[in-house]
């Protein structure tokens, strides 16, 4: 599904830096965008005008 892939890529590009700078535990390594996307689970997507 193209929209799902587009949504995942957009969200990862917006939040991977935040995750790596803010939510990183001491024993964790930074995630790449590909790794971030692989850990995502989207429960719903809503579009509004």
mmCIF entry with sequence, helices, sheets and N, C-alpha, C, O atoms, coordinates in Angstrom:
data_MODEL
# 
_entry.id   MODEL 
# 
_entity.id                         1 
_entity.type                       polymer 
_entity.pdbx_number_of_molecules   1 
# 
_entity_poly.entity_id                      1 
_entity_poly.type                           'polypeptide(L)' 
_entity_poly.nstd_linkage                   no 
_entity_poly.nstd_monomer                   no 
_entity_poly.pdbx_seq_one_letter_code       
;(UNK)(UNK)(UNK)(UNK)(UNK)(UNK)(UNK)(UNK)(UNK)(UNK)(UNK)(UNK)(UNK)(UNK)(UNK)(UNK)
(UNK)(UNK)(UNK)(UNK)(UNK)(UNK)(UNK)(UNK)(UNK)(UNK)(UNK)(UNK)(UNK)(UNK)(UNK)(UNK)
(UNK)(UNK)(UNK)(UNK)(UNK)(UNK)(UNK)(UNK)(UNK)(UNK)(UNK)(UNK)(UNK)(UNK)(UNK)(UNK)
(UNK)
;
_entity_poly.pdbx_seq_one_letter_code_can   XXXXXXXXXXXXXXXXXXXXXXXXXXXXXXXXXXXXXXXXXXXXXXXXX 
_entity_poly.pdbx_strand_id                 A 
# 
loop_
_entity_poly_seq.entity_id 
_entity_poly_seq.num 
_entity_poly_seq.mon_id 
_entity_poly_seq.hetero 
1 1  UNK n 
1 2  UNK n 
1 3  UNK n 
1 4  UNK n 
1 5  UNK n 
1 6  UNK n 
1 7  UNK n 
1 8  UNK n 
1 9  UNK n 
1 10 UNK n 
1 11 UNK n 
1 12 UNK n 
1 13 UNK n 
1 14 UNK n 
1 15 UNK n 
1 16 UNK n 
1 17 UNK n 
1 18 UNK n 
1 19 UNK n 
1 20 UNK n 
1 21 UNK n 
1 22 UNK n 
1 23 UNK n 
1 24 UNK n 
1 25 UNK n 
1 26 UNK n 
1 27 UNK n 
1 28 UNK n 
1 29 UNK n 
1 30 UNK n 
1 31 UNK n 
1 32 UNK n 
1 33 UNK n 
1 34 UNK n 
1 35 UNK n 
1 36 UNK n 
1 37 UNK n 
1 38 UNK n 
1 39 UNK n 
1 40 UNK n 
1 41 UNK n 
1 42 UNK n 
1 43 UNK n 
1 44 UNK n 
1 45 UNK n 
1 46 UNK n 
1 47 UNK n 
1 48 UNK n 
1 49 UNK n 
# 
_struct_asym.id          A 
_struct_asym.entity_id   1 
# 
loop_
_struct_conf.conf_type_id 
_struct_conf.id 
_struct_conf.pdbx_PDB_helix_id 
_struct_conf.beg_label_comp_id 
_struct_conf.beg_label_asym_id 
_struct_conf.beg_label_seq_id 
_struct_conf.pdbx_beg_PDB_ins_code 
_struct_conf.end_label_comp_id 
_struct_conf.end_label_asym_id 
_struct_conf.end_label_seq_id 
_struct_conf.pdbx_end_PDB_ins_code 
_struct_conf.beg_auth_comp_id 
_struct_conf.beg_auth_asym_id 
_struct_conf.beg_auth_seq_id 
_struct_conf.end_auth_comp_id 
_struct_conf.end_auth_asym_id 
_struct_conf.end_auth_seq_id 
_struct_conf.pdbx_PDB_helix_class 
_struct_conf.details 
_struct_conf.pdbx_PDB_helix_length 
HELX_P HELX_P1 AA1 UNK A 2  ? UNK A 22 ? UNK A 2  UNK A 22 1 ? 21 
HELX_P HELX_P2 AA2 UNK A 33 ? UNK A 39 ? UNK A 33 UNK A 39 1 ? 7  
# 
_struct_conf_type.id          HELX_P 
_struct_conf_type.criteria    ? 
_struct_conf_type.reference   ? 
# 
loop_
_atom_site.group_PDB 
_atom_site.id 
_atom_site.type_symbol 
_atom_site.label_atom_id 
_atom_site.label_alt_id 
_atom_site.label_comp_id 
_atom_site.label_asym_id 
_atom_site.label_entity_id 
_atom_site.label_seq_id 
_atom_site.pdbx_PDB_ins_code 
_atom_site.Cartn_x 
_atom_site.Cartn_y 
_atom_site.Cartn_z 
_atom_site.occupancy 
_atom_site.B_iso_or_equiv 
_atom_site.pdbx_formal_charge 
_atom_site.auth_seq_id 
_atom_site.auth_comp_id 
_atom_site.auth_asym_id 
_atom_site.auth_atom_id 
_atom_site.pdbx_PDB_model_num 
ATOM 1   N N  . UNK A 1 1  ? 0.843  -1.187 0.000  1.00 0.00 ? 1  UNK A N  1 
ATOM 2   C CA . UNK A 1 1  ? 0.000  0.000  0.000  1.00 0.00 ? 1  UNK A CA 1 
ATOM 3   C C  . UNK A 1 1  ? 0.887  1.248  0.000  1.00 0.00 ? 1  UNK A C  1 
ATOM 4   O O  . UNK A 1 1  ? 1.657  1.456  0.937  1.00 0.00 ? 1  UNK A O  1 
ATOM 5   N N  . UNK A 1 2  ? 0.788  2.054  -1.009 1.00 0.00 ? 2  UNK A N  1 
ATOM 6   C CA . UNK A 1 2  ? 1.640  3.226  -1.192 1.00 0.00 ? 2  UNK A CA 1 
ATOM 7   C C  . UNK A 1 2  ? 1.454  4.253  -0.087 1.00 0.00 ? 2  UNK A C  1 
ATOM 8   O O  . UNK A 1 2  ? 2.439  4.807  0.401  1.00 0.00 ? 2  UNK A O  1 
ATOM 9   N N  . UNK A 1 3  ? 0.229  4.520  0.318  1.00 0.00 ? 3  UNK A N  1 
ATOM 10  C CA . UNK A 1 3  ? -0.012 5.525  1.355  1.00 0.00 ? 3  UNK A CA 1 
ATOM 11  C C  . UNK A 1 3  ? 0.609  5.107  2.680  1.00 0.00 ? 3  UNK A C  1 
ATOM 12  O O  . UNK A 1 3  ? 1.126  5.949  3.414  1.00 0.00 ? 3  UNK A O  1 
ATOM 13  N N  . UNK A 1 4  ? 0.563  3.814  2.993  1.00 0.00 ? 4  UNK A N  1 
ATOM 14  C CA . UNK A 1 4  ? 1.179  3.305  4.214  1.00 0.00 ? 4  UNK A CA 1 
ATOM 15  C C  . UNK A 1 4  ? 2.686  3.550  4.190  1.00 0.00 ? 4  UNK A C  1 
ATOM 16  O O  . UNK A 1 4  ? 3.252  4.021  5.177  1.00 0.00 ? 4  UNK A O  1 
ATOM 17  N N  . UNK A 1 5  ? 3.328  3.241  3.090  1.00 0.00 ? 5  UNK A N  1 
ATOM 18  C CA . UNK A 1 5  ? 4.772  3.454  2.967  1.00 0.00 ? 5  UNK A CA 1 
ATOM 19  C C  . UNK A 1 5  ? 5.115  4.932  3.061  1.00 0.00 ? 5  UNK A C  1 
ATOM 20  O O  . UNK A 1 5  ? 6.086  5.307  3.718  1.00 0.00 ? 5  UNK A O  1 
ATOM 21  N N  . UNK A 1 6  ? 4.318  5.776  2.403  1.00 0.00 ? 6  UNK A N  1 
ATOM 22  C CA . UNK A 1 6  ? 4.550  7.218  2.448  1.00 0.00 ? 6  UNK A CA 1 
ATOM 23  C C  . UNK A 1 6  ? 4.391  7.749  3.871  1.00 0.00 ? 6  UNK A C  1 
ATOM 24  O O  . UNK A 1 6  ? 5.182  8.582  4.313  1.00 0.00 ? 6  UNK A O  1 
ATOM 25  N N  . UNK A 1 7  ? 3.386  7.279  4.582  1.00 0.00 ? 7  UNK A N  1 
ATOM 26  C CA . UNK A 1 7  ? 3.146  7.712  5.956  1.00 0.00 ? 7  UNK A CA 1 
ATOM 27  C C  . UNK A 1 7  ? 4.298  7.281  6.852  1.00 0.00 ? 7  UNK A C  1 
ATOM 28  O O  . UNK A 1 7  ? 4.765  8.068  7.675  1.00 0.00 ? 7  UNK A O  1 
ATOM 29  N N  . UNK A 1 8  ? 4.758  6.057  6.707  1.00 0.00 ? 8  UNK A N  1 
ATOM 30  C CA . UNK A 1 8  ? 5.871  5.566  7.523  1.00 0.00 ? 8  UNK A CA 1 
ATOM 31  C C  . UNK A 1 8  ? 7.144  6.369  7.268  1.00 0.00 ? 8  UNK A C  1 
ATOM 32  O O  . UNK A 1 8  ? 7.844  6.738  8.210  1.00 0.00 ? 8  UNK A O  1 
ATOM 33  N N  . UNK A 1 9  ? 7.442  6.636  6.013  1.00 0.00 ? 9  UNK A N  1 
ATOM 34  C CA . UNK A 1 9  ? 8.640  7.394  5.673  1.00 0.00 ? 9  UNK A CA 1 
ATOM 35  C C  . UNK A 1 9  ? 8.555  8.816  6.228  1.00 0.00 ? 9  UNK A C  1 
ATOM 36  O O  . UNK A 1 9  ? 9.530  9.325  6.782  1.00 0.00 ? 9  UNK A O  1 
ATOM 37  N N  . UNK A 1 10 ? 7.401  9.456  6.081  1.00 0.00 ? 10 UNK A N  1 
ATOM 38  C CA . UNK A 1 10 ? 7.219  10.813 6.595  1.00 0.00 ? 10 UNK A CA 1 
ATOM 39  C C  . UNK A 1 10 ? 7.387  10.836 8.117  1.00 0.00 ? 10 UNK A C  1 
ATOM 40  O O  . UNK A 1 10 ? 8.126  11.666 8.646  1.00 0.00 ? 10 UNK A O  1 
ATOM 41  N N  . UNK A 1 11 ? 6.711  9.938  8.815  1.00 0.00 ? 11 UNK A N  1 
ATOM 42  C CA . UNK A 1 11 ? 6.786  9.909  10.278 1.00 0.00 ? 11 UNK A CA 1 
ATOM 43  C C  . UNK A 1 11 ? 8.204  9.616  10.749 1.00 0.00 ? 11 UNK A C  1 
ATOM 44  O O  . UNK A 1 11 ? 8.686  10.247 11.690 1.00 0.00 ? 11 UNK A O  1 
ATOM 45  N N  . UNK A 1 12 ? 8.865  8.685  10.118 1.00 0.00 ? 12 UNK A N  1 
ATOM 46  C CA . UNK A 1 12 ? 10.238 8.363  10.502 1.00 0.00 ? 12 UNK A CA 1 
ATOM 47  C C  . UNK A 1 12 ? 11.160 9.552  10.297 1.00 0.00 ? 12 UNK A C  1 
ATOM 48  O O  . UNK A 1 12 ? 12.004 9.832  11.147 1.00 0.00 ? 12 UNK A O  1 
ATOM 49  N N  . UNK A 1 13 ? 11.012 10.251 9.185  1.00 0.00 ? 13 UNK A N  1 
ATOM 50  C CA . UNK A 1 13 ? 11.878 11.411 8.935  1.00 0.00 ? 13 UNK A CA 1 
ATOM 51  C C  . UNK A 1 13 ? 11.626 12.530 9.937  1.00 0.00 ? 13 UNK A C  1 
ATOM 52  O O  . UNK A 1 13 ? 12.528 13.318 10.221 1.00 0.00 ? 13 UNK A O  1 
ATOM 53  N N  . UNK A 1 14 ? 10.416 12.608 10.473 1.00 0.00 ? 14 UNK A N  1 
ATOM 54  C CA . UNK A 1 14 ? 10.076 13.629 11.456 1.00 0.00 ? 14 UNK A CA 1 
ATOM 55  C C  . UNK A 1 14 ? 10.512 13.252 12.874 1.00 0.00 ? 14 UNK A C  1 
ATOM 56  O O  . UNK A 1 14 ? 10.848 14.133 13.665 1.00 0.00 ? 14 UNK A O  1 
ATOM 57  N N  . UNK A 1 15 ? 10.514 11.965 13.204 1.00 0.00 ? 15 UNK A N  1 
ATOM 58  C CA . UNK A 1 15 ? 10.673 11.559 14.601 1.00 0.00 ? 15 UNK A CA 1 
ATOM 59  C C  . UNK A 1 15 ? 11.931 10.758 14.924 1.00 0.00 ? 15 UNK A C  1 
ATOM 60  O O  . UNK A 1 15 ? 12.222 10.563 16.104 1.00 0.00 ? 15 UNK A O  1 
ATOM 61  N N  . UNK A 1 16 ? 12.684 10.289 13.947 1.00 0.00 ? 16 UNK A N  1 
ATOM 62  C CA . UNK A 1 16 ? 13.864 9.475  14.265 1.00 0.00 ? 16 UNK A CA 1 
ATOM 63  C C  . UNK A 1 16 ? 14.893 10.284 15.053 1.00 0.00 ? 16 UNK A C  1 
ATOM 64  O O  . UNK A 1 16 ? 15.505 9.750  15.978 1.00 0.00 ? 16 UNK A O  1 
ATOM 65  N N  . UNK A 1 17 ? 15.097 11.541 14.718 1.00 0.00 ? 17 UNK A N  1 
ATOM 66  C CA . UNK A 1 17 ? 16.057 12.362 15.466 1.00 0.00 ? 17 UNK A CA 1 
ATOM 67  C C  . UNK A 1 17 ? 15.580 12.599 16.899 1.00 0.00 ? 17 UNK A C  1 
ATOM 68  O O  . UNK A 1 17 ? 16.369 12.539 17.842 1.00 0.00 ? 17 UNK A O  1 
ATOM 69  N N  . UNK A 1 18 ? 14.299 12.866 17.050 1.00 0.00 ? 18 UNK A N  1 
ATOM 70  C CA . UNK A 1 18 ? 13.733 13.058 18.384 1.00 0.00 ? 18 UNK A CA 1 
ATOM 71  C C  . UNK A 1 18 ? 13.933 11.796 19.223 1.00 0.00 ? 18 UNK A C  1 
ATOM 72  O O  . UNK A 1 18 ? 14.340 11.872 20.383 1.00 0.00 ? 18 UNK A O  1 
ATOM 73  N N  . UNK A 1 19 ? 13.650 10.659 18.644 1.00 0.00 ? 19 UNK A N  1 
ATOM 74  C CA . UNK A 1 19 ? 13.828 9.392  19.360 1.00 0.00 ? 19 UNK A CA 1 
ATOM 75  C C  . UNK A 1 19 ? 15.285 9.206  19.763 1.00 0.00 ? 19 UNK A C  1 
ATOM 76  O O  . UNK A 1 19 ? 15.572 8.843  20.904 1.00 0.00 ? 19 UNK A O  1 
ATOM 77  N N  . UNK A 1 20 ? 16.196 9.449  18.846 1.00 0.00 ? 20 UNK A N  1 
ATOM 78  C CA . UNK A 1 20 ? 17.613 9.229  19.117 1.00 0.00 ? 20 UNK A CA 1 
ATOM 79  C C  . UNK A 1 20 ? 18.187 10.240 20.115 1.00 0.00 ? 20 UNK A C  1 
ATOM 80  O O  . UNK A 1 20 ? 19.130 9.920  20.839 1.00 0.00 ? 20 UNK A O  1 
ATOM 81  N N  . UNK A 1 21 ? 17.639 11.436 20.162 1.00 0.00 ? 21 UNK A N  1 
ATOM 82  C CA . UNK A 1 21 ? 18.160 12.466 21.061 1.00 0.00 ? 21 UNK A CA 1 
ATOM 83  C C  . UNK A 1 21 ? 17.477 12.460 22.419 1.00 0.00 ? 21 UNK A C  1 
ATOM 84  O O  . UNK A 1 21 ? 18.090 12.852 23.412 1.00 0.00 ? 21 UNK A O  1 
ATOM 85  N N  . UNK A 1 22 ? 16.215 12.023 22.489 1.00 0.00 ? 22 UNK A N  1 
ATOM 86  C CA . UNK A 1 22 ? 15.431 12.170 23.708 1.00 0.00 ? 22 UNK A CA 1 
ATOM 87  C C  . UNK A 1 22 ? 15.071 10.845 24.359 1.00 0.00 ? 22 UNK A C  1 
ATOM 88  O O  . UNK A 1 22 ? 15.146 10.732 25.583 1.00 0.00 ? 22 UNK A O  1 
ATOM 89  N N  . UNK A 1 23 ? 14.687 9.849  23.589 1.00 0.00 ? 23 UNK A N  1 
ATOM 90  C CA . UNK A 1 23 ? 14.142 8.611  24.136 1.00 0.00 ? 23 UNK A CA 1 
ATOM 91  C C  . UNK A 1 23 ? 15.164 7.482  24.186 1.00 0.00 ? 23 UNK A C  1 
ATOM 92  O O  . UNK A 1 23 ? 14.798 6.333  24.436 1.00 0.00 ? 23 UNK A O  1 
ATOM 93  N N  . UNK A 1 24 ? 16.417 7.783  23.957 1.00 0.00 ? 24 UNK A N  1 
ATOM 94  C CA . UNK A 1 24 ? 17.453 6.755  23.895 1.00 0.00 ? 24 UNK A CA 1 
ATOM 95  C C  . UNK A 1 24 ? 17.908 6.392  25.309 1.00 0.00 ? 24 UNK A C  1 
ATOM 96  O O  . UNK A 1 24 ? 18.349 7.258  26.064 1.00 0.00 ? 24 UNK A O  1 
ATOM 97  N N  . UNK A 1 25 ? 17.799 5.115  25.664 1.00 0.00 ? 25 UNK A N  1 
ATOM 98  C CA . UNK A 1 25 ? 18.315 4.633  26.939 1.00 0.00 ? 25 UNK A CA 1 
ATOM 99  C C  . UNK A 1 25 ? 19.831 4.523  26.852 1.00 0.00 ? 25 UNK A C  1 
ATOM 100 O O  . UNK A 1 25 ? 20.395 4.499  25.759 1.00 0.00 ? 25 UNK A O  1 
ATOM 101 N N  . UNK A 1 26 ? 20.482 4.456  27.998 1.00 0.00 ? 26 UNK A N  1 
ATOM 102 C CA . UNK A 1 26 ? 21.946 4.443  28.036 1.00 0.00 ? 26 UNK A CA 1 
ATOM 103 C C  . UNK A 1 26 ? 22.564 3.291  27.245 1.00 0.00 ? 26 UNK A C  1 
ATOM 104 O O  . UNK A 1 26 ? 23.616 3.464  26.629 1.00 0.00 ? 26 UNK A O  1 
ATOM 105 N N  . UNK A 1 27 ? 21.935 2.132  27.254 1.00 0.00 ? 27 UNK A N  1 
ATOM 106 C CA . UNK A 1 27 ? 22.499 0.957  26.596 1.00 0.00 ? 27 UNK A CA 1 
ATOM 107 C C  . UNK A 1 27 ? 22.014 0.758  25.166 1.00 0.00 ? 27 UNK A C  1 
ATOM 108 O O  . UNK A 1 27 ? 22.309 -0.264 24.547 1.00 0.00 ? 27 UNK A O  1 
ATOM 109 N N  . UNK A 1 28 ? 21.272 1.728  24.640 1.00 0.00 ? 28 UNK A N  1 
ATOM 110 C CA . UNK A 1 28 ? 20.735 1.617  23.276 1.00 0.00 ? 28 UNK A CA 1 
ATOM 111 C C  . UNK A 1 28 ? 21.596 2.394  22.282 1.00 0.00 ? 28 UNK A C  1 
ATOM 112 O O  . UNK A 1 28 ? 22.252 3.375  22.633 1.00 0.00 ? 28 UNK A O  1 
ATOM 113 N N  . UNK A 1 29 ? 21.575 1.933  21.049 1.00 0.00 ? 29 UNK A N  1 
ATOM 114 C CA . UNK A 1 29 ? 22.255 2.646  19.966 1.00 0.00 ? 29 UNK A CA 1 
ATOM 115 C C  . UNK A 1 29 ? 21.217 3.434  19.176 1.00 0.00 ? 29 UNK A C  1 
ATOM 116 O O  . UNK A 1 29 ? 20.025 3.127  19.220 1.00 0.00 ? 29 UNK A O  1 
ATOM 117 N N  . UNK A 1 30 ? 21.675 4.442  18.462 1.00 0.00 ? 30 UNK A N  1 
ATOM 118 C CA . UNK A 1 30 ? 20.757 5.231  17.635 1.00 0.00 ? 30 UNK A CA 1 
ATOM 119 C C  . UNK A 1 30 ? 20.191 4.375  16.517 1.00 0.00 ? 30 UNK A C  1 
ATOM 120 O O  . UNK A 1 30 ? 20.842 3.455  16.022 1.00 0.00 ? 30 UNK A O  1 
ATOM 121 N N  . UNK A 1 31 ? 18.959 4.699  16.131 1.00 0.00 ? 31 UNK A N  1 
ATOM 122 C CA . UNK A 1 31 ? 18.307 3.983  15.041 1.00 0.00 ? 31 UNK A CA 1 
ATOM 123 C C  . UNK A 1 31 ? 18.430 4.769  13.745 1.00 0.00 ? 31 UNK A C  1 
ATOM 124 O O  . UNK A 1 31 ? 18.374 5.999  13.745 1.00 0.00 ? 31 UNK A O  1 
ATOM 125 N N  . UNK A 1 32 ? 18.596 4.055  12.654 1.00 0.00 ? 32 UNK A N  1 
ATOM 126 C CA . UNK A 1 32 ? 18.506 4.671  11.332 1.00 0.00 ? 32 UNK A CA 1 
ATOM 127 C C  . UNK A 1 32 ? 17.023 4.794  10.978 1.00 0.00 ? 32 UNK A C  1 
ATOM 128 O O  . UNK A 1 32 ? 16.167 4.238  11.666 1.00 0.00 ? 32 UNK A O  1 
ATOM 129 N N  . UNK A 1 33 ? 16.731 5.514  9.919  1.00 0.00 ? 33 UNK A N  1 
ATOM 130 C CA . UNK A 1 33 ? 15.344 5.646  9.479  1.00 0.00 ? 33 UNK A CA 1 
ATOM 131 C C  . UNK A 1 33 ? 14.765 4.269  9.127  1.00 0.00 ? 33 UNK A C  1 
ATOM 132 O O  . UNK A 1 33 ? 13.611 3.986  9.449  1.00 0.00 ? 33 UNK A O  1 
ATOM 133 N N  . UNK A 1 34 ? 15.546 3.421  8.478  1.00 0.00 ? 34 UNK A N  1 
ATOM 134 C CA . UNK A 1 34 ? 15.078 2.079  8.104  1.00 0.00 ? 34 UNK A CA 1 
ATOM 135 C C  . UNK A 1 34 ? 14.747 1.256  9.349  1.00 0.00 ? 34 UNK A C  1 
ATOM 136 O O  . UNK A 1 34 ? 13.721 0.577  9.386  1.00 0.00 ? 34 UNK A O  1 
ATOM 137 N N  . UNK A 1 35 ? 15.604 1.310  10.364 1.00 0.00 ? 35 UNK A N  1 
ATOM 138 C CA . UNK A 1 35 ? 15.348 0.575  11.607 1.00 0.00 ? 35 UNK A CA 1 
ATOM 139 C C  . UNK A 1 35 ? 14.125 1.136  12.331 1.00 0.00 ? 35 UNK A C  1 
ATOM 140 O O  . UNK A 1 35 ? 13.317 0.383  12.874 1.00 0.00 ? 35 UNK A O  1 
ATOM 141 N N  . UNK A 1 36 ? 13.996 2.458  12.333 1.00 0.00 ? 36 UNK A N  1 
ATOM 142 C CA . UNK A 1 36 ? 12.853 3.104  12.969 1.00 0.00 ? 36 UNK A CA 1 
ATOM 143 C C  . UNK A 1 36 ? 11.551 2.640  12.310 1.00 0.00 ? 36 UNK A C  1 
ATOM 144 O O  . UNK A 1 36 ? 10.593 2.282  12.994 1.00 0.00 ? 36 UNK A O  1 
ATOM 145 N N  . UNK A 1 37 ? 11.531 2.650  10.975 1.00 0.00 ? 37 UNK A N  1 
ATOM 146 C CA . UNK A 1 37 ? 10.350 2.215  10.233 1.00 0.00 ? 37 UNK A CA 1 
ATOM 147 C C  . UNK A 1 37 ? 10.026 0.749  10.534 1.00 0.00 ? 37 UNK A C  1 
ATOM 148 O O  . UNK A 1 37 ? 8.857  0.393  10.680 1.00 0.00 ? 37 UNK A O  1 
ATOM 149 N N  . UNK A 1 38 ? 11.043 -0.096 10.626 1.00 0.00 ? 38 UNK A N  1 
ATOM 150 C CA . UNK A 1 38 ? 10.795 -1.518 10.873 1.00 0.00 ? 38 UNK A CA 1 
ATOM 151 C C  . UNK A 1 38 ? 10.179 -1.765 12.250 1.00 0.00 ? 38 UNK A C  1 
ATOM 152 O O  . UNK A 1 38 ? 9.547  -2.799 12.464 1.00 0.00 ? 38 UNK A O  1 
ATOM 153 N N  . UNK A 1 39 ? 10.355 -0.833 13.182 1.00 0.00 ? 39 UNK A N  1 
ATOM 154 C CA . UNK A 1 39 ? 9.791  -0.979 14.530 1.00 0.00 ? 39 UNK A CA 1 
ATOM 155 C C  . UNK A 1 39 ? 8.422  -0.313 14.679 1.00 0.00 ? 39 UNK A C  1 
ATOM 156 O O  . UNK A 1 39 ? 7.776  -0.438 15.719 1.00 0.00 ? 39 UNK A O  1 
ATOM 157 N N  . UNK A 1 40 ? 7.990  0.387  13.649 1.00 0.00 ? 40 UNK A N  1 
ATOM 158 C CA . UNK A 1 40 ? 6.714  1.091  13.727 1.00 0.00 ? 40 UNK A CA 1 
ATOM 159 C C  . UNK A 1 40 ? 5.543  0.129  13.546 1.00 0.00 ? 40 UNK A C  1 
ATOM 160 O O  . UNK A 1 40 ? 5.629  -0.859 12.817 1.00 0.00 ? 40 UNK A O  1 
ATOM 161 N N  . UNK A 1 41 ? 4.458  0.447  14.226 1.00 0.00 ? 41 UNK A N  1 
ATOM 162 C CA . UNK A 1 41 ? 3.202  -0.230 13.952 1.00 0.00 ? 41 UNK A CA 1 
ATOM 163 C C  . UNK A 1 41 ? 2.127  0.849  13.905 1.00 0.00 ? 41 UNK A C  1 
ATOM 164 O O  . UNK A 1 41 ? 1.900  1.558  14.885 1.00 0.00 ? 41 UNK A O  1 
ATOM 165 N N  . UNK A 1 42 ? 1.486  0.960  12.784 1.00 0.00 ? 42 UNK A N  1 
ATOM 166 C CA . UNK A 1 42 ? 0.460  1.979  12.585 1.00 0.00 ? 42 UNK A CA 1 
ATOM 167 C C  . UNK A 1 42 ? -0.894 1.327  12.813 1.00 0.00 ? 42 UNK A C  1 
ATOM 168 O O  . UNK A 1 42 ? -1.255 0.360  12.142 1.00 0.00 ? 42 UNK A O  1 
ATOM 169 N N  . UNK A 1 43 ? -1.629 1.865  13.762 1.00 0.00 ? 43 UNK A N  1 
ATOM 170 C CA . UNK A 1 43 ? -2.944 1.312  14.072 1.00 0.00 ? 43 UNK A CA 1 
ATOM 171 C C  . UNK A 1 43 ? -4.041 1.963  13.236 1.00 0.00 ? 43 UNK A C  1 
ATOM 172 O O  . UNK A 1 43 ? -5.031 1.315  12.896 1.00 0.00 ? 43 UNK A O  1 
ATOM 173 N N  . UNK A 1 44 ? -3.871 3.225  12.908 1.00 0.00 ? 44 UNK A N  1 
ATOM 174 C CA . UNK A 1 44 ? -4.852 3.891  12.044 1.00 0.00 ? 44 UNK A CA 1 
ATOM 175 C C  . UNK A 1 44 ? -4.221 5.136  11.454 1.00 0.00 ? 44 UNK A C  1 
ATOM 176 O O  . UNK A 1 44 ? -3.265 5.688  11.998 1.00 0.00 ? 44 UNK A O  1 
ATOM 177 N N  . UNK A 1 45 ? -4.767 5.563  10.343 1.00 0.00 ? 45 UNK A N  1 
ATOM 178 C CA . UNK A 1 45 ? -4.360 6.798  9.677  1.00 0.00 ? 45 UNK A CA 1 
ATOM 179 C C  . UNK A 1 45 ? -5.619 7.572  9.357  1.00 0.00 ? 45 UNK A C  1 
ATOM 180 O O  . UNK A 1 45 ? -6.550 7.030  8.760  1.00 0.00 ? 45 UNK A O  1 
ATOM 181 N N  . UNK A 1 46 ? -5.656 8.822  9.743  1.00 0.00 ? 46 UNK A N  1 
ATOM 182 C CA . UNK A 1 46 ? -6.826 9.674  9.481  1.00 0.00 ? 46 UNK A CA 1 
ATOM 183 C C  . UNK A 1 46 ? -6.392 10.868 8.645  1.00 0.00 ? 46 UNK A C  1 
ATOM 184 O O  . UNK A 1 46 ? -5.336 11.454 8.883  1.00 0.00 ? 46 UNK A O  1 
ATOM 185 N N  . UNK A 1 47 ? -7.206 11.219 7.676  1.00 0.00 ? 47 UNK A N  1 
ATOM 186 C CA . UNK A 1 47 ? -6.947 12.372 6.819  1.00 0.00 ? 47 UNK A CA 1 
ATOM 187 C C  . UNK A 1 47 ? -8.098 13.355 6.961  1.00 0.00 ? 47 UNK A C  1 
ATOM 188 O O  . UNK A 1 47 ? -9.264 12.959 6.948  1.00 0.00 ? 47 UNK A O  1 
ATOM 189 N N  . UNK A 1 48 ? -7.781 14.606 7.095  1.00 0.00 ? 48 UNK A N  1 
ATOM 190 C CA . UNK A 1 48 ? -8.782 15.655 7.229  1.00 0.00 ? 48 UNK A CA 1 
ATOM 191 C C  . UNK A 1 48 ? -8.546 16.718 6.174  1.00 0.00 ? 48 UNK A C  1 
ATOM 192 O O  . UNK A 1 48 ? -7.416 16.929 5.734  1.00 0.00 ? 48 UNK A O  1 
ATOM 193 N N  . UNK A 1 49 ? -9.604 17.380 5.775  1.00 0.00 ? 49 UNK A N  1 
ATOM 194 C CA . UNK A 1 49 ? -9.469 18.466 4.809  1.00 0.00 ? 49 UNK A CA 1 
ATOM 195 C C  . UNK A 1 49 ? -8.823 19.658 5.453  1.00 0.00 ? 49 UNK A C  1 
ATOM 196 O O  . UNK A 1 49 ? -8.622 20.681 4.798  1.00 0.00 ? 49 UNK A O  1 
# 
